[in-house]
Amino acid sequence: MPWADDVGDACGVARRALIPPELMQRPFSLDEARRFGLSRELLRGKAWRRIGRGLYAYARLPDDPWKLLQGWVRMLPREAVFAGVTAAWIHGLDFDPIHPIEVIVPPDSQARSRAGLTVRHRCNVKAALVRGLRVLTVDRTLSDLSLRLSAVETLIALDAALKAGLVDRPSLLACTRLRRLGELAMPAESPMETRLRWLLLEAGLPAPEVQIDLHDAHGRFVGRADIYYRQARLVIEFDGGIHRDRLVEDNRRQNALINAGYRVLRFTAPDIYNPVETVEAMVRSALSIPALRKAGLSTEGYLSGLRKTGVRSA
């Protein structure tokens, strides 16, 4: 059995504490620790760390949200259901699931919030089972999150859920809270692409398509557009860190798009987070160029046609 660092006993004499292997693999409760001969005092030693009231882990145990959630399950009522951002993460969405962990328990439960845990009381909860954990259903999770997140953050979650196949558009439209944003949700590849699209919609520009395969006049694949205005043949992309790491490949791809008759606008995080007038002006200008007229389309006709999607336009 492994040994912990030296600890002092009541008389101040140094001694070494045993580390039960069973407690090195996962979080555990104080009651479990006592069954292996570990007191609360010993758990204050360097071999252990406290991760919540009554919940501990071996100090060298790698951070693993799944193990932490399973540890809390043993501390909570059987009826407890993971909710909020914790539920969103369990379903596969990109949220921080453990700061804090969120659960819902029945109204008559004695469970209360504590360090690292937020408890809400609610009845008639729709739950699903994911990897052995009781969790709020996807649609109810997204609905609850919409009450606390901004519109763009909610849309990011909806886009990600669509991309992952967790929901479909009819299910989003069936939820009263999600209906307005559900109409705008698309399977975007990244949160920043959603933010860029939201910026365009908030500016009153038409709703674009997302993740569209593009081909040249001979039908050869030349690239995939993050955001695309078909009639203007306008490709809009978010240029993040991954793009910068593939600079040569991206330059070749952009050249292929331009040679195939597409126009490309690329924006970075500062363009999105800083004053956005430049992004709006560049896209609006690109949608108003003579190429539309060559196609027999007036700018106003093009915009008014796309207004039928329900998106506010200028």
C-alpha positions in Angstrom: 0.0 0.0 0.0 1.4 3.5 -0.9 2.5 5.9 1.8 1.5 9.5 2.2 3.7 12.3 3.3 4.7 12.5 7.0 2.0 13.8 9.3 2.0 14.6 12.9 0.1 12.8 15.6 -1.5 14.3 18.7 1.9 14.2 20.4 3.7 15.9 17.6 5.5 12.7 16.6 6.0 12.4 12.8 4.5 9.3 11.2 3.6 8.2 7.7 -0.1 7.6 6.7 -1.1 4.8 4.4 -2.9 5.7 1.2 -5.6 3.1 0.4 -5.4 2.2 -3.4 -9.2 2.2 -3.5 -9.2 5.9 -2.8 -6.6 6.8 -5.4 -8.8 6.2 -8.4 -11.8 8.4 -7.9 -13.3 11.1 -5.6 -14.7 9.7 -2.3 -16.8 10.8 0.6 -15.7 11.3 4.2 -17.7 8.3 5.2 -15.8 6.2 2.7 -12.5 7.6 3.9 -13.3 6.6 7.5 -14.0 3.0 6.4 -10.4 2.9 5.3 -9.1 4.4 8.5 -8.7 8.0 7.3 -9.9 10.7 9.6 -10.8 14.3 8.6 -7.5 15.4 10.1 -5.5 13.0 7.9 -7.4 14.2 4.9 -5.9 17.6 5.5 -2.5 16.2 4.6 -0.7 16.8 1.3 -1.8 13.4 -0.1 -5.4 14.6 -0.4 -7.4 17.5 -1.7 -10.9 18.7 -0.8 -13.1 19.2 -3.8 -16.4 20.0 -2.1 -17.9 19.7 1.3 -17.6 16.1 2.4 -15.9 15.1 -0.9 -12.2 14.4 -1.3 -9.7 13.1 -3.9 -6.1 11.8 -4.0 -3.9 14.9 -4.7 -2.3 13.3 -7.7 -5.6 12.2 -9.3 -5.9 13.9 -12.7 -8.8 16.2 -13.1 -11.6 14.3 -14.7 -15.1 15.8 -14.7 -16.7 12.4 -15.2 -15.1 11.0 -12.1 -16.0 14.1 -10.1 -19.7 13.9 -11.2 -19.8 10.2 -10.3 -18.4 11.1 -6.9 -21.1 13.6 -6.3 -23.7 11.1 -7.3 -22.8 9.0 -4.2 -23.3 12.1 -2.1 -26.7 13.2 -3.5 -30.3 11.9 -3.3 -31.1 9.2 -5.8 -33.6 11.6 -7.5 -31.0 14.2 -8.2 -30.6 15.2 -11.8 -27.6 17.1 -13.3 -28.8 20.4 -14.8 -27.6 23.7 -16.3 -24.2 23.9 -17.8 -23.3 20.6 -16.1 -26.1 18.9 -18.1 -25.0 20.7 -21.2 -21.5 19.4 -20.9 -22.7 15.9 -20.2 -24.7 16.0 -23.4 -21.5 17.0 -25.3 -21.7 20.8 -25.4 -18.7 23.0 -24.7 -19.3 24.3 -21.2 -17.5 24.2 -17.9 -19.3 21.4 -16.0 -17.9 21.7 -12.5 -17.5 25.3 -11.4 -20.0 24.8 -9.9 -21.7 21.5 -10.5 -25.5 22.1 -10.9 -28.2 19.7 -9.9 -32.0 19.6 -9.5 -33.6 17.7 -6.6 -37.3 17.2 -5.6 -38.9 20.0 -3.6 -39.0 18.0 -0.4 -35.3 17.0 -0.6 -33.0 18.2 2.2 -30.1 18.7 -0.2 -28.7 22.2 -0.2 -26.1 24.2 -2.1 -22.6 24.0 -0.8 -19.0 24.7 -2.0 -18.7 23.4 -5.6 -22.4 22.5 -5.8 -25.5 24.5 -6.8 -28.8 22.8 -5.8 -32.2 23.8 -7.2 -35.5 22.3 -6.1 -38.1 21.4 -8.7 -40.7 18.8 -9.4 -41.7 16.9 -12.6 -38.2 17.0 -14.1 -37.6 15.3 -17.5 -34.4 13.3 -17.1 -32.3 11.2 -19.4 -29.5 8.7 -18.6 -26.0 9.5 -20.0 -23.1 7.2 -19.1 -24.9 6.2 -16.0 -25.7 9.8 -14.9 -29.2 11.2 -14.5 -29.3 14.4 -16.5 -31.9 16.9 -17.6 -33.0 16.2 -21.2 -31.3 18.2 -24.0 -34.3 20.3 -24.9 -35.0 21.2 -21.3 -31.4 22.0 -20.7 -31.2 24.4 -23.6 -34.5 26.0 -22.5 -33.2 26.6 -19.0 -29.9 28.0 -20.3 -31.8 30.5 -22.5 -33.1 32.2 -19.3 -29.6 33.0 -18.1 -27.4 33.3 -21.2 -27.3 36.2 -23.6 -29.0 35.7 -27.0 -25.7 35.1 -28.8 -24.5 32.6 -26.1 -27.8 30.8 -26.4 -27.5 30.7 -30.2 -24.0 29.3 -29.8 -25.4 26.4 -27.7 -28.3 25.8 -30.2 -25.9 25.8 -33.1 -23.6 23.3 -31.3 -26.5 21.1 -30.4 -27.7 21.0 -34.0 -24.1 20.3 -35.3 -23.8 17.4 -32.8 -27.2 16.0 -33.8 -28.6 16.4 -30.2 -31.6 18.3 -31.5 -33.3 19.1 -34.7 -35.0 22.3 -35.9 -38.6 21.1 -35.2 -37.8 20.3 -31.6 -36.3 23.8 -31.2 -39.3 25.4 -32.7 -41.6 23.4 -30.5 -40.1 25.1 -27.4 -41.7 28.5 -26.8 -38.5 29.9 -25.1 -36.3 28.7 -28.0 -38.5 29.4 -31.0 -37.1 32.8 -32.0 -33.5 31.8 -31.8 -34.4 28.3 -33.0 -35.4 29.9 -36.3 -31.8 31.3 -36.7 -29.9 28.2 -35.4 -27.6 26.5 -37.9 -25.0 23.7 -37.5 -22.0 26.1 -37.3 -18.5 24.6 -36.8 -17.4 26.9 -33.9 -18.7 29.5 -31.4 -16.8 32.3 -33.1 -18.5 31.5 -36.4 -21.8 31.8 -34.6 -20.7 35.1 -33.1 -19.8 36.4 -36.6 -23.1 35.3 -38.0 -25.0 36.9 -35.1 -23.1 40.2 -35.7 -24.4 40.2 -39.3 -28.0 39.4 -38.3 -27.9 42.1 -35.6 -26.7 44.6 -38.2 -29.8 43.9 -40.2 -28.0 41.9 -42.9 -29.6 38.9 -44.6 -29.4 35.4 -43.0 -26.5 33.6 -44.6 -26.0 29.9 -45.2 -23.3 28.0 -43.2 -20.9 25.2 -43.9 -21.5 25.1 -47.7 -19.4 23.1 -50.1 -18.2 25.2 -53.0 -17.2 24.1 -56.5 -15.7 25.6 -59.6 -17.3 25.8 -63.1 -16.2 22.2 -63.8 -17.8 20.9 -60.6 -14.5 20.4 -58.7 -14.6 21.0 -55.0 -12.6 24.1 -54.1 -13.5 24.6 -50.4 -16.1 24.8 -47.7 -17.5 28.2 -46.6 -18.0 29.0 -42.9 -20.6 31.6 -43.9 -22.0 32.0 -47.4 -24.2 34.4 -49.4 -25.1 32.4 -52.5 -26.4 35.0 -54.8 -23.5 37.3 -54.1 -21.0 34.4 -54.2 -19.6 35.8 -51.0 -17.6 33.6 -48.6 -17.1 34.9 -45.1 -14.8 33.2 -42.7 -13.6 33.5 -39.2 -9.8 33.4 -39.1 -8.9 31.9 -35.7 -5.8 30.3 -34.3 -6.3 27.1 -36.2 -6.4 29.0 -39.5 -3.2 30.8 -38.6 -1.5 27.5 -38.0 -2.5 26.4 -41.5 -1.5 29.7 -43.2 -0.1 28.1 -46.4 -3.0 25.7 -46.8 -5.5 28.5 -46.2 -3.8 30.8 -48.7 -4.0 28.1 -51.4 -7.6 27.5 -50.6 -8.5 31.2 -50.8 -6.7 31.5 -54.2 -8.7 28.5 -55.4 -12.0 30.2 -54.3 -11.1 33.5 -55.9 -10.0 31.7 -59.2 -13.4 29.9 -59.2 -15.2 33.3 -59.1 -16.0 33.6 -55.3 -15.2 36.6 -53.2 -13.7 36.0 -49.7 -13.9 38.2 -46.6 -12.0 37.0 -43.5 -12.3 38.3 -40.0 -10.6 37.7 -36.7 -11.6 37.8 -33.0 -10.7 41.5 -32.6 -13.0 42.3 -35.6 -15.9 40.6 -33.8 -15.3 41.8 -30.2 -14.2 45.4 -31.0 -16.5 48.0 -32.6 -18.2 46.0 -35.4 -19.0 48.8 -37.9 -16.1 47.7 -40.1 -17.4 44.2 -40.4 -20.9 45.3 -41.2 -19.7 47.9 -43.7 -17.5 45.5 -45.6 -20.2 42.8 -45.8 -22.9 45.3 -46.7 -20.7 46.7 -49.4 -19.9 43.2 -50.8 -23.6 42.4 -51.0 -24.2 45.6 -52.9 -21.6 45.4 -55.6 -22.3 45.3 -59.4 -22.0 41.5 -59.5 -25.6 41.3 -58.2 -26.8 43.6 -60.9 -25.0 41.4 -63.5 -27.0 38.5 -62.3 -30.2 40.6 -62.9 -30.7 41.2 -59.2 -31.2 44.6 -57.5 -29.6 44.9 -54.1 -33.0 45.8 -52.6 -34.6 42.9 -54.3 -31.9 40.6 -53.0 -32.3 41.8 -49.5 -36.1 41.9 -49.5 -36.2 38.3 -50.7 -34.0 37.2 -47.8 -36.1 39.2 -45.3 -38.7 36.5 -45.7 -36.5 34.4 -43.5 -37.8 36.5 -40.6 -34.4 38.1 -39.9 -34.5 41.9 -39.3 -32.7 43.8 -42.1 -31.7 47.4 -42.5 
